[in-house]
């Protein structure tokens, strides 16, 4: 029994070290305008500093993605949304508290983000991420992070790490180790548009 607990303690300690290493390596890449491949509260994503247009352009080129298509941005708390949306309707947070599935909200009048993250009409899609790894990364980074599915534009989004193509893996600046072994098939978030208390469902 004692050996079991020693082994368990060692495993937990190793996981903690790996988690922190991933966070630190991601921070180094993000701070230098690079891109990462990382697990989110939904599917695996390609990410970068959402305020750095040059970093966002790297993702556009990697994914062969239409330049006019906006991105999803992840934040760690509601207060961060207030920093990047002008004239925010606070009722949206009451709605989000009632949802059970990760939900991305399209807000009008985005501010303080890279121009190539924002849609032509000035809106931006933001999700408060409840995943432990993402929350810690975003808090430590101090800025919102882009999240786009880990696939070439037009291809099916991977349900887990094992489905991500070698092309994607080889062309990002850092691949997070955390959750690579999970076999659970994840799904993208719901997407809604919020307009003065009226919800328009874009994706269930």
C-alpha positions as CSV (number, residue, x, y, z in Angstrom):
1,X,0.0,0.0,0.0
2,X,2.8,2.4,0.9
3,X,4.5,1.8,-2.5
4,X,1.2,2.6,-4.2
5,X,0.9,6.0,-2.5
6,X,4.6,6.7,-3.3
7,X,4.0,5.9,-7.0
8,X,0.8,8.0,-7.0
9,X,2.5,10.9,-5.4
10,X,5.4,10.7,-7.9
11,X,2.9,10.6,-10.8
12,X,1.0,13.6,-9.6
13,X,4.3,15.5,-9.1
14,X,5.4,14.6,-12.6
15,X,2.1,15.8,-14.0
16,X,2.4,19.1,-12.2
17,X,5.9,19.7,-13.5
18,X,4.8,18.9,-17.0
19,X,1.8,21.3,-16.7
20,X,4.0,24.1,-15.5
21,X,6.6,23.4,-18.3
22,X,3.8,23.6,-20.9
23,X,2.6,26.9,-19.4
24,X,6.1,28.4,-19.4
25,X,6.9,27.2,-22.9
26,X,3.6,28.6,-24.2
27,X,4.2,32.0,-22.5
28,X,7.7,32.2,-24.1
29,X,6.2,31.5,-27.6
30,X,3.2,33.9,-27.2
31,X,5.4,36.7,-25.9
32,X,7.6,36.4,-28.9
33,X,4.8,36.5,-31.5
34,X,4.7,32.7,-32.1
35,X,1.9,30.2,-32.4
36,X,1.0,27.2,-30.2
37,X,-1.0,24.0,-30.5
38,X,-3.0,23.6,-27.3
39,X,-6.0,21.9,-25.7
40,X,-9.0,24.1,-24.9
41,X,-12.3,23.6,-23.1
42,X,-13.6,22.2,-26.5
43,X,-11.3,20.9,-29.2
44,X,-7.6,21.4,-29.7
45,X,-6.8,24.8,-31.0
46,X,-4.0,26.8,-32.7
47,X,-3.4,30.0,-30.7
48,X,-1.5,33.2,-30.5
49,X,-1.6,36.6,-28.9
50,X,-5.0,38.1,-29.9
51,X,-3.5,41.6,-29.9
52,X,-0.6,40.8,-32.3
53,X,-1.6,41.1,-35.9
54,X,1.6,39.5,-37.2
55,X,1.1,36.4,-35.0
56,X,-2.5,36.1,-36.2
57,X,-1.3,36.3,-39.8
58,X,1.0,33.3,-39.2
59,X,-2.1,31.3,-38.3
60,X,-4.0,32.5,-41.4
61,X,-1.1,31.3,-43.5
62,X,-0.7,28.0,-41.7
63,X,-4.4,27.2,-42.1
64,X,-4.7,28.6,-45.6
65,X,-7.7,30.5,-44.1
66,X,-9.6,33.3,-45.7
67,X,-8.2,36.5,-44.4
68,X,-11.6,38.1,-44.0
69,X,-12.8,35.3,-41.6
70,X,-12.7,36.4,-38.0
71,X,-11.4,34.3,-35.1
72,X,-12.6,33.1,-31.7
73,X,-10.8,34.7,-28.8
74,X,-10.4,33.1,-25.4
75,X,-10.4,34.9,-22.1
76,X,-10.2,33.7,-18.5
77,X,-12.9,35.9,-16.9
78,X,-15.9,38.2,-17.6
79,X,-13.8,41.3,-16.7
80,X,-11.5,40.6,-19.6
81,X,-14.5,40.8,-22.0
82,X,-15.2,44.3,-20.6
83,X,-11.7,45.3,-21.7
84,X,-12.3,44.3,-25.3
85,X,-15.9,45.1,-26.0
86,X,-17.3,48.7,-26.1
87,X,-20.8,49.3,-24.7
88,X,-21.1,45.8,-23.3
89,X,-24.6,44.6,-22.3
90,X,-24.0,43.0,-18.9
91,X,-27.1,40.8,-19.2
92,X,-25.1,38.5,-21.4
93,X,-23.3,37.2,-18.4
94,X,-26.6,36.1,-16.8
95,X,-27.3,34.1,-19.9
96,X,-23.8,32.5,-19.9
97,X,-24.3,31.5,-16.2
98,X,-27.3,29.4,-17.3
99,X,-25.5,27.6,-20.1
100,X,-23.9,24.2,-19.6
101,X,-22.0,23.8,-22.9
102,X,-19.0,26.0,-23.7
103,X,-20.5,29.1,-25.5
104,X,-18.8,31.6,-27.7
105,X,-20.5,34.9,-28.0
106,X,-20.3,37.3,-30.9
107,X,-20.1,40.9,-29.5
108,X,-20.4,44.2,-31.3
109,X,-17.8,46.9,-31.2
110,X,-14.5,45.1,-30.4
111,X,-11.6,47.1,-29.1
112,X,-8.0,46.5,-28.2
113,X,-7.5,43.4,-30.4
114,X,-5.6,42.8,-33.6
115,X,-7.5,44.0,-36.7
116,X,-7.3,40.6,-38.3
117,X,-9.0,39.0,-35.3
118,X,-12.1,41.3,-35.7
119,X,-14.8,40.8,-38.3
120,X,-15.4,43.5,-41.0
121,X,-18.5,44.7,-39.1
122,X,-16.4,45.4,-36.0
123,X,-17.7,42.3,-34.0
124,X,-15.6,39.7,-32.3
125,X,-16.3,36.2,-31.0
126,X,-15.2,35.7,-27.4
127,X,-15.5,32.7,-25.0
128,X,-14.8,32.6,-21.3
129,X,-12.7,29.4,-21.1
130,X,-13.2,27.2,-18.1
131,X,-10.5,24.7,-18.9
132,X,-7.8,24.7,-16.2
133,X,-4.9,24.8,-18.5
134,X,-6.3,27.6,-20.7
135,X,-7.4,29.7,-17.7
136,X,-3.9,29.5,-16.1
137,X,-2.2,30.3,-19.4
138,X,-4.4,33.3,-20.2
139,X,-4.0,34.6,-16.6
140,X,-0.3,34.3,-16.7
141,X,-0.1,35.8,-20.2
142,X,-2.3,38.8,-19.3
143,X,-3.9,39.0,-22.7
144,X,-6.6,37.2,-24.7
145,X,-5.5,34.3,-26.9
146,X,-6.8,33.3,-30.3
147,X,-8.4,29.9,-30.6
148,X,-9.0,28.3,-34.0
149,X,-9.5,24.6,-34.8
150,X,-6.3,22.6,-35.4
151,X,-6.9,21.9,-39.1
152,X,-6.2,23.3,-42.5
153,X,-9.1,25.5,-43.7
154,X,-11.9,23.4,-45.2
155,X,-10.9,20.2,-43.5
156,X,-12.7,18.5,-40.6
157,X,-11.8,19.8,-37.1
158,X,-9.9,17.1,-35.1
159,X,-11.9,15.6,-32.2
160,X,-8.7,14.9,-30.2
161,X,-4.9,15.3,-30.5
162,X,-4.4,12.0,-32.4
163,X,-6.5,13.3,-35.3
164,X,-4.4,16.5,-35.8
165,X,-2.3,16.3,-39.0
166,X,1.5,16.3,-39.0
167,X,1.4,19.4,-41.1
168,X,-0.1,21.4,-38.3
169,X,2.0,19.9,-35.6
170,X,5.3,20.5,-37.5
171,X,4.5,24.2,-38.3
172,X,3.5,25.6,-34.9
173,X,6.2,26.9,-32.5
174,X,5.1,24.8,-29.5
175,X,2.9,21.7,-29.0
176,X,1.5,21.4,-25.6
177,X,2.0,17.9,-24.0
178,X,-0.9,18.2,-21.6
179,X,-4.0,16.1,-22.6
180,X,-2.3,14.6,-25.7
181,X,-3.2,11.1,-24.4
182,X,-6.9,11.8,-24.0
183,X,-9.1,9.8,-26.4
184,X,-12.3,11.5,-25.7
185,X,-13.9,13.1,-28.8
186,X,-14.5,16.8,-28.2
187,X,-16.9,19.1,-29.9
188,X,-16.7,22.8,-30.9
189,X,-18.5,25.3,-28.7
190,X,-21.9,26.7,-29.3
191,X,-21.9,30.1,-31.0
192,X,-24.5,32.8,-30.3
193,X,-24.9,36.4,-31.3
194,X,-25.9,38.8,-28.5
195,X,-27.9,41.9,-29.5
196,X,-29.6,43.9,-26.7
197,X,-30.7,40.8,-24.9
198,X,-31.8,38.9,-28.0
199,X,-29.9,35.7,-28.6
200,X,-29.4,34.4,-32.2
201,X,-28.0,30.9,-32.3
202,X,-25.3,30.6,-35.0
203,X,-24.2,27.1,-34.0
204,X,-25.8,24.7,-31.5
